[in-house]
Amino acid sequence: MTEWNAQIVRIANVGQDKMCRLWLEIPQEHARPFIAEFGWATFVEPIPVKIVSQQPTEDKAERETPSHEMAKLDKPLEPTVPAGVHNPYSRRAGILAQDKQFQAWLKVPNADYAAHQIRHKCGVTSRKDILPGTDAALRFDLLQSAFVVWRDGPRHGA
């Protein structure tokens, strides 16, 4: 068994399954050996893993803050994107604004209005200000999760 170092880069709810999906990133040069060891995961054949935090124990209380309490943190969250690294939230926000179902969920007529709503709900003036590790990113994740629950949930009257 090989030990792999990775970073959790996103956590999202999975529909109504009472599960969360974690996205892990490993260096590209480790991708082939990683897949060779674990195989290719699918929903039909998931791969069980054990995840151990590498963060110092003094941060434990902050990490265990329930998600509904996240907006109540005393200090604003700081961006965690290193200089020169692309911002995944900016792209996701642009794609989401173009989604017709997302526009229907927001009850807006087009992508421009959807983009305005995303910026407004995230508390920013530009998509580029939705940076990983910030309050805006947390708000965006919550917005997108609420949309996914609506989109993938049971249809009323169906």
Secondary structure, DSSP 4 states (H G I P E B T S, - for coil): ------EEEEEEE-TTSS-EEEEEE--GGGHHHHHHHH----SSS---------S-GGGHHHHT--GGGGGG-SSPPPP-PPTT---HHHHHHHHHHH-HHHHHHHT-SSHHHHHHHHHHHHT-SSGGG--TTSHHHHHHHHHHHHHHHHHHSPPTT-
